[in-house]
Amino acid sequence: MEHVAIDLGSRKSQICVRGEDGRIVDERRCETAELKRYLATRPPSRVIVETCAEAFGVADAARELGHETRVVPATLVKTLGVGARRLKTDQRDARALSEVSCRVDLPTVHVPRRESRDRKSMCGMREALVGARTKLINTVRGWLRGQGRRLGTASRTTFTKRVRALWEDPLPSYVERQLQAIEMLTSQISAADDEVQCWAEADETCQKLMTVPAVGALTSLRFVAALDDASRFEGPHQVESYLGLVPGENSSSERQQKLSITKAGPRALRWVLVQAAWVLRTRCRKAEAVPLQLWAARVEQRRGKRAATVALARKLAGILFAIWRDGSAYDASRGAKMI
């Protein structure tokens, strides 16, 4: 079997192909967009790439053509000789990856399905719209404060109307442009919310996850997109660790030190889980939410509000995984058990 190592670039990529004996049989630089066409000319091989924006697309193309794929974690490639002795070029990197692949079976990260990547992209682009609108709202609020006016807490959907009602004179053109942009973004965010809701309602797993109190379409869709395949996790605790919701540790010899959560894994999913936990603790009034609220209250008595919210987010992650794994719906009596 040949070993095809590709040092990916946004425009051009470096390729190094070695035979089973470790000798280089082909070496070239080609357009990244033409990689699939090149791989179609090679016999069934092992294709090695480093994790980057283009990696999963190239891995999909290689698999479709019958190749084995290895998407090597970026944190590992330095130990394989990439960039050693402060000498880093695309050619040297591709050669190093192909040479190591001839000697050992390199580990690979999980390559999520295209559907999961599409869901992740959709949620990420929605959050980009929300972030842009928040920045514009804050600039208008800052301008109002500079004018001696202060707008109370207002819904983002009615923000522009309240600003215009607060300002009796015609608004300056530069402020009006901001308000118009906010209205346009609000319309786009509403459309994105509808799309997220449709995707979640069309997915059987998401429907079951949404039976958990305070878990809506966005949280369930983020969860399914991030994990992609529940069978690759041994249990809830492994999922909680994967999401970075477990305490870190810095211990050595007789010194034992516990740290805050590791914050490893997908940041966006961890954020929405914490938000869901906060809503569950403070706003949710469903009967199904009471056991979890009581559990969080007991944690709060010992550790405080912030620790209780993160602990509840971790518990939610475990509950969501168990529901997905078992194909069941939320059971309030089971969710109330201490872990």
C-alpha positions as CSV (number, residue, x, y, z in Angstrom):
1,M,0.0,0.0,0.0
2,E,1.2,3.5,-0.9
3,H,1.3,6.3,1.7
4,V,0.0,9.6,0.3
5,A,0.9,12.5,2.7
6,I,-0.7,15.9,1.9
7,D,0.4,19.1,3.5
8,L,-2.8,21.1,2.9
9,G,-3.0,24.7,2.0
10,S,-5.9,27.0,1.2
11,R,-4.8,27.3,-2.4
12,K,-2.0,24.8,-3.1
13,S,-1.0,21.6,-1.3
14,Q,2.2,19.6,-1.2
15,I,2.0,15.9,-1.9
16,C,4.6,13.2,-1.0
17,V,3.9,9.6,-2.0
18,R,6.0,6.7,-0.6
19,G,5.8,3.0,-1.5
20,E,5.7,0.2,1.0
21,D,9.5,0.2,1.1
22,G,9.5,3.9,2.2
23,R,10.9,5.2,-1.1
24,I,9.4,8.3,-2.6
25,V,7.5,7.4,-5.8
26,D,5.9,10.8,-6.5
27,E,6.3,14.3,-5.1
28,R,4.5,17.4,-6.4
29,R,2.6,20.6,-5.6
30,C,-0.9,21.0,-6.9
31,E,-4.0,23.1,-6.4
32,T,-6.0,22.1,-3.4
33,A,-9.2,22.1,-5.5
34,E,-7.6,19.4,-7.8
35,L,-6.7,17.0,-5.0
36,K,-9.7,14.7,-5.6
37,R,-8.8,14.4,-9.3
38,Y,-5.2,13.5,-8.3
39,L,-6.3,10.9,-5.8
40,A,-8.4,9.3,-8.4
41,T,-5.2,8.4,-10.3
42,R,-3.6,6.6,-7.4
43,P,-4.2,3.0,-6.4
44,P,-5.9,2.3,-3.1
45,S,-3.6,4.0,-0.6
46,R,-3.4,5.5,2.9
47,V,-4.0,9.2,2.7
48,I,-2.5,11.3,5.6
49,V,-3.5,14.9,6.3
50,E,-3.2,17.2,9.2
51,T,-6.3,18.7,10.9
52,C,-7.2,22.0,9.3
53,A,-10.2,23.6,7.6
54,E,-9.8,21.6,4.4
55,A,-9.0,18.2,6.1
56,F,-12.5,16.7,6.4
57,G,-13.4,17.6,2.8
58,V,-10.2,15.9,1.5
59,A,-10.8,12.9,3.8
60,D,-14.4,12.5,2.4
61,A,-13.1,12.6,-1.2
62,A,-10.4,10.1,-0.4
63,R,-12.8,7.7,1.2
64,E,-15.2,7.9,-1.8
65,L,-12.3,6.8,-4.0
66,G,-11.5,3.8,-1.8
67,H,-8.5,5.1,0.1
68,E,-7.8,4.8,3.8
69,T,-7.7,8.1,5.6
70,R,-5.8,9.4,8.6
71,V,-6.6,12.9,9.8
72,V,-3.7,13.4,12.3
73,P,-4.3,15.8,15.2
74,A,-2.4,19.1,14.8
75,T,-1.1,18.6,18.4
76,L,0.6,15.4,17.4
77,V,2.4,16.3,14.2
78,K,5.2,18.2,15.9
79,T,6.2,15.0,17.7
80,L,6.4,13.3,14.3
81,G,9.1,15.6,13.1
82,V,7.1,18.3,11.4
83,G,8.9,21.6,11.9
84,A,11.8,19.9,13.7
85,R,15.0,22.1,14.3
86,R,13.1,25.2,13.2
87,L,13.1,24.0,9.6
88,K,9.5,24.0,8.3
89,T,8.5,23.9,4.7
90,D,5.6,22.3,2.9
91,Q,7.9,19.7,1.3
92,R,9.6,18.7,4.5
93,D,6.2,18.4,6.3
94,A,4.7,16.1,3.7
95,R,7.9,14.0,3.6
96,A,7.9,13.7,7.4
97,L,4.2,12.6,7.5
98,S,4.6,10.0,4.8
99,E,7.8,8.6,6.3
100,V,6.2,8.1,9.7
101,S,3.1,6.6,8.1
102,C,5.3,3.9,6.6
103,R,6.5,2.9,10.0
104,V,3.5,3.2,12.3
105,D,-0.3,3.3,11.9
106,L,-1.0,6.9,12.7
107,P,-4.0,7.8,14.9
108,T,-6.8,9.8,13.4
109,V,-9.4,12.1,14.8
110,H,-13.0,11.4,14.3
111,V,-14.2,12.6,10.9
112,P,-17.8,13.7,11.4
113,R,-20.5,13.1,8.8
114,R,-21.1,15.8,6.3
115,E,-24.6,16.3,7.7
116,S,-23.1,17.0,11.2
117,R,-20.6,19.5,9.7
118,D,-23.5,21.2,7.9
119,R,-25.5,21.5,11.1
120,K,-22.4,22.9,13.0
121,S,-21.8,25.5,10.2
122,M,-25.5,26.5,10.2
123,C,-25.5,27.1,14.0
124,G,-22.1,28.9,13.8
125,M,-23.3,31.3,11.2
126,R,-26.5,32.0,13.1
127,E,-24.3,32.9,16.1
128,A,-22.2,35.1,14.0
129,L,-25.4,37.1,13.0
130,V,-26.4,37.3,16.7
131,G,-22.9,38.6,17.6
132,A,-23.0,41.2,14.9
133,R,-26.4,42.4,16.1
134,T,-25.2,42.6,19.7
135,K,-22.2,44.8,18.7
136,L,-24.5,47.2,16.8
137,I,-26.9,47.4,19.7
138,N,-24.1,48.2,22.1
139,T,-22.8,51.0,19.8
140,V,-26.3,52.6,19.8
141,R,-26.6,52.2,23.5
142,G,-23.3,53.9,24.0
143,W,-24.4,56.8,21.7
144,L,-27.6,57.2,23.8
145,R,-25.7,57.4,27.0
146,G,-23.4,60.0,25.5
147,Q,-26.5,62.1,24.8
148,G,-27.8,61.8,28.3
149,R,-30.4,59.2,27.4
150,R,-30.6,55.7,28.8
151,L,-32.7,52.9,27.3
152,G,-33.9,50.3,29.8
153,T,-33.9,46.6,29.3
154,A,-35.5,45.9,26.0
155,S,-36.2,43.0,23.8
156,R,-33.8,42.9,20.8
157,T,-36.7,42.5,18.5
158,T,-38.2,45.9,19.7
159,F,-34.9,47.7,20.3
160,T,-35.1,49.9,17.2
161,K,-38.7,51.0,17.9
162,R,-37.9,51.9,21.4
163,V,-34.8,54.0,20.3
164,R,-36.9,55.9,17.8
165,A,-39.6,56.5,20.4
166,L,-37.1,57.7,22.9
167,W,-35.5,60.3,20.6
168,E,-38.1,63.0,19.7
169,D,-36.0,64.7,17.0
170,P,-35.0,63.0,13.8
171,L,-32.1,60.6,14.4
172,P,-28.7,61.4,12.9
173,S,-28.1,59.5,9.7
174,Y,-25.2,57.5,11.2
175,V,-27.5,56.2,14.0
176,E,-30.3,55.5,11.6
177,R,-28.0,53.3,9.5
178,Q,-27.2,51.3,12.6
179,L,-30.9,50.8,13.4
180,Q,-31.6,49.7,9.9
181,A,-28.7,47.2,10.0
182,I,-30.1,45.9,13.3
183,E,-33.5,45.4,11.8
184,M,-32.1,43.5,8.8
185,L,-30.0,41.3,11.1
186,T,-33.0,40.6,13.3
187,S,-34.9,39.5,10.2
188,Q,-32.1,37.1,9.2
189,I,-31.7,35.8,12.7
190,S,-35.5,35.0,12.8
191,A,-35.1,33.1,9.5
192,A,-32.1,31.2,10.9
193,D,-34.1,30.3,14.1
194,D,-36.9,28.9,11.9
195,E,-34.3,26.8,10.0
196,V,-32.8,25.5,13.2
197,Q,-36.3,24.6,14.5
198,C,-37.1,22.7,11.2
199,W,-33.9,20.7,11.3
200,A,-34.4,19.8,14.9
201,E,-38.1,18.8,14.4
202,A,-37.1,16.6,11.4
203,D,-34.5,14.7,13.4
204,E,-35.8,11.9,15.7
205,T,-32.8,12.1,18.1
206,C,-33.3,15.9,18.5
207,Q,-36.9,15.4,19.3
208,K,-36.1,13.1,22.1
209,L,-33.4,15.4,23.4
210,M,-35.8,18.3,23.5
211,T,-37.9,16.4,26.1
212,V,-35.3,17.5,28.6
213,P,-36.3,20.7,30.4
214,A,-34.7,23.9,29.1
215,V,-33.2,22.0,26.1
216,G,-34.5,23.5,22.8
217,A,-33.8,23.1,19.1
218,L,-30.4,24.9,19.1
219,T,-29.0,23.0,22.1
220,S,-30.2,19.6,20.8
221,L,-28.9,20.3,17.3
222,R,-25.5,21.5,18.6
223,F,-25.2,18.4,20.7
224,V,-26.0,16.0,17.9
225,A,-23.7,17.8,15.5
226,A,-20.8,17.8,18.0
227,L,-21.0,14.2,19.0
228,D,-22.0,12.9,15.6
229,D,-22.0,9.3,16.6
230,A,-23.0,8.3,20.2
231,S,-21.5,4.8,19.9
232,R,-17.9,6.3,19.9
233,F,-18.3,7.2,23.6
234,E,-18.2,4.6,26.3
235,G,-20.5,6.5,28.7
236,P,-21.8,9.8,30.0
237,H,-18.6,10.7,31.9
238,Q,-16.5,10.4,28.7
239,V,-18.9,12.7,26.9
240,E,-18.6,15.2,29.8
241,S,-14.9,15.1,29.6
242,Y,-15.0,15.5,25.8
243,L,-17.0,18.6,26.2
244,G,-14.6,20.1,28.8
245,L,-17.1,20.2,31.6
246,V,-15.0,18.2,34.1
247,P,-12.5,19.7,36.6
248,G,-8.9,19.9,35.6
249,E,-6.0,18.8,37.9
250,N,-2.5,19.9,38.5
251,S,-1.0,17.3,40.9
252,S,2.5,16.1,41.4
253,S,4.1,13.9,44.0
254,E,2.3,14.7,47.3
255,R,0.7,17.9,46.0
256,Q,-2.9,17.6,45.0
257,Q,-4.6,20.5,43.2
258,K,-8.0,20.6,41.6
259,L,-8.6,23.2,38.9
260,S,-11.6,24.7,37.2
261,I,-13.2,22.9,34.2
262,T,-10.8,21.9,31.4
263,K,-12.8,23.8,28.7
264,A,-11.7,21.2,26.1
265,G,-13.8,20.3,23.1
266,P,-16.4,22.3,21.3
267,R,-16.7,25.7,23.0
268,A,-20.1,26.6,21.4
269,L,-21.8,23.5,22.7
270,R,-20.4,24.0,26.1
271,W,-21.7,27.6,26.1
272,V,-25.3,26.6,25.1
273,L,-25.3,23.8,27.7
274,V,-24.3,26.3,30.4
275,Q,-27.0,28.6,29.2
276,A,-29.6,25.8,29.3
277,A,-28.5,25.0,32.9
278,W,-28.9,28.7,33.8
279,V,-32.4,28.8,32.4
280,L,-33.3,25.6,34.1
281,R,-32.2,26.9,37.5
282,T,-33.7,30.4,37.3
283,R,-36.6,30.4,34.8
284,C,-37.9,27.0,34.0
285,R,-41.2,26.2,35.8
286,K,-42.1,22.8,34.4
287,A,-42.9,20.0,36.8
288,E,-40.3,17.9,35.0
289,A,-37.6,20.5,35.9
290,V,-38.2,20.4,39.7
291,P,-35.9,17.3,40.4
292,L,-33.0,18.9,38.5
293,Q,-33.6,22.2,40.2
294,L,-33.5,20.6,43.6
295,W,-30.3,18.8,42.7
296,A,-28.7,22.0,41.6
297,A,-29.9,23.8,44.8
298,R,-28.1,21.2,46.9
299,V,-24.9,21.8,44.9
300,E,-25.3,25.5,45.3
301,Q,-25.5,25.3,49.0
302,R,-22.0,23.6,49.0
303,R,-20.3,25.3,46.1
304,G,-22.1,28.5,45.1
305,K,-24.2,29.5,42.1
306,R,-21.6,29.4,39.4
307,A,-20.3,26.0,40.3
308,A,-23.9,24.7,40.6
309,T,-24.7,26.0,37.1
310,V,-21.6,24.3,35.5
311,A,-22.4,21.1,37.5
312,L,-25.9,21.2,36.1
313,A,-24.6,21.7,32.6
314,R,-22.4,18.7,33.0
315,K,-25.4,16.7,34.3
316,L,-27.4,17.8,31.3
317,A,-24.7,16.6,29.0
318,G,-24.8,13.1,30.6
319,I,-28.6,13.0,30.5
320,L,-28.7,14.0,26.8
321,F,-26.1,11.3,25.9
322,A,-28.0,8.6,27.8
323,I,-31.2,9.5,26.0
324,W,-29.5,9.4,22.7
325,R,-27.7,6.1,23.5
326,D,-30.9,4.4,24.8
327,G,-33.3,5.9,22.4
328,S,-35.6,7.0,25.2
329,A,-37.2,10.2,26.5
330,Y,-36.5,12.2,29.6
331,D,-37.4,10.6,32.9
332,A,-37.5,13.2,35.7
333,S,-37.1,10.5,38.4
334,R,-33.8,9.3,36.9
335,G,-32.6,12.8,36.3
336,A,-32.9,13.6,40.0
337,K,-30.4,11.0,41.1
338,M,-27.1,12.3,42.5
339,I,-23.9,11.6,40.5
